[in-house]
Every structure is written in structure tokens, then in C-alpha cells.
Amino acid sequence: MKKLAFNLFILFSLIILAYCGGNSKKEENTEVKTEKVEVAKTDEEKVEEIKNKFYEIESNKALKMKQLFYQNPNPDLYYDQAEYDAYYQGDKLLKIRETRGEEGYMAEKNYYFENAKLFFVFKQYYFMDNLYQEERIYLDQDEKVIKALIKSKDAEDQTKDIATMKNEEDPEFTSNKTDYNLQFREYYLGMMECFKNAK
């Protein structure tokens, strides 16, 4: 009797072991490994992200502002001057507002940064006779222009509200993106040089 009970115990143990072992093997075989694949974003998706970052900076009332003034050291270029308002969160620069002007003309240009990289530029130009122009320049993580929009209020548009007017693709950007990027980069580096020399 003891021998029969022992044999049944061994048999029962082997069945349980086989059953549990088979289940764990099945689980191992059916386990699906997934890898996270980053899907490249379209330019339109990047532009939407840029708009969100822009609104986040503009709505941040806790930013600290520092005012600076630039005057070209060359006396022949006495008119080359600019005012800068630099906006910081701690020691991180998030925005620079550059203002330049002379008789009959004024420009306000706003540069937006994330992790010390430029991602958006909003320019406003004011001319005599109530003429006005806006430019919006969107940049990717490599500071390459991905979209450039322009909107103008000309003499025939005097009764229109600029806010209701449509942005259009900048023809200089659409006709030659490579040249536009090269010219923009040169312009941007020149502005940053003036900003660094401002006091």
C-alpha cells in the first residue's frame, strides 16, 4: 500500500511538473516583444508643436526680462542700433525681442528658443501710411527653416483688420528653400552677434 501511494505521489508530481513546465514554455513562446519605433513627423505636425511652445512662452508671466541696447561702434553706421528685451526662465533664454527703427520705419522681431535652439521667429514691420507686414518662420530641431509665412497690409487693405487676413507661403522660401535657409542663417547669426555685444 505504501509503495502504491508513493508511486501515485511520484506520478502526480510528474504530471504537475509537466503541466506547469509546459505552460511556462507556452507563455515564453507566445510572448511578443515590441519595439518603440519613432515615426517621422510631418512639417505640419512640427509647426503645431512649435505653435504650442510659442503660446507656452507667451503665456508664462514668471519670465524675467533684461533690457539691452546695441549701438554699432562704427561712427559711419551711427543709425545701426537696436533695443533688446531678453526673457529668461532662471538662466535659460527663451525669447529675444529686437526693436529697430528709423524715420518712417519700425521693426519688431521676436525670437523663441528651446534648449538654446531657435525654433520660431515672428517679425512685424511698420511703415509710413499705415502699411504693415508680418512674417512667421518655423524651424526644426536643427534650426533649419521648415515653413515661412507672410502677410501684408498694403494701401488697398487699409480698412481690413490684419488679424482676419490670411497668411501665405513666403515666395522666397517656396522658390528656393536652400538659399532661403542660407540667407536666414546669416541674418540670424548677425542678429545674435549684435545681441551679444549689446549692453
Residue, then its C-alpha position, 0 to 999 in steps of 0.5 A: m500500500k505504501k509503495l502504491a501511494f508513493n508511486l501515485f505521489i511520484l506520478f502526480s508530481l510528474i504530471i504537475l511538473a509537466y503541466c506547469g513546465g509546459n505552460s511556462k514554455k507556452e507563455e515564453n513562446t507566445e510572448v511578443k516583444t515590441e519595439k518603440v519605433e519613432v515615426a517621422k513627423t510631418d512639417e505640419e505636425k512640427v509647426e503645431e508643436i512649435k505653435n504650442k511652445f510659442y503660446e507656452i512662452e507667451s503665456n508664462k508671466a514668471l519670465k524675467m526680462k533684461q533690457l539691452f541696447y546695441q549701438n554699432p561702434n562704427p561712427d559711419l553706421y551711427y543709425d545701426q542700433a537696436e533695443y533688446d528685451a531678453y526673457y529668461q526662465g532662471d538662466k535659460l533664454l527663451k525669447i529675444r525681442e529686437t526693436r529697430g527703427e528709423e524715420g518712417y520705419m519700425a521693426e519688431k522681431n521676436y525670437y523663441f528658443e528651446n534648449a538654446k535652439l531657435f525654433f520660431v521667429f515672428k517679425q512685424y514691420y511698420f511703415m509710413d501710411n499705415l502699411y504693415q507686414e508680418e512674417r512667421i518662420y518655423l524651424d526644426q530641431d536643427e534650426k533649419v527653416i521648415k515653413a515661412l509665412i507672410k502677410s501684408k497690409d498694403a494701401e488697398d487693405q487699409t480698412k481690413d483688420i490684419a488679424t482676419m487676413k490670411n497668411e501665405e507661403d513666403p515666395e522666397f522660401t517656396s522658390n528656393k528653400t536652400d538659399y532661403n535657409l542660407q540667407f536666414r542663417e546669416y541674418y540670424l547669426g548677425m542678429m545674435e552677434c549684435f545681441k551679444n555685444a549689446k549692453 
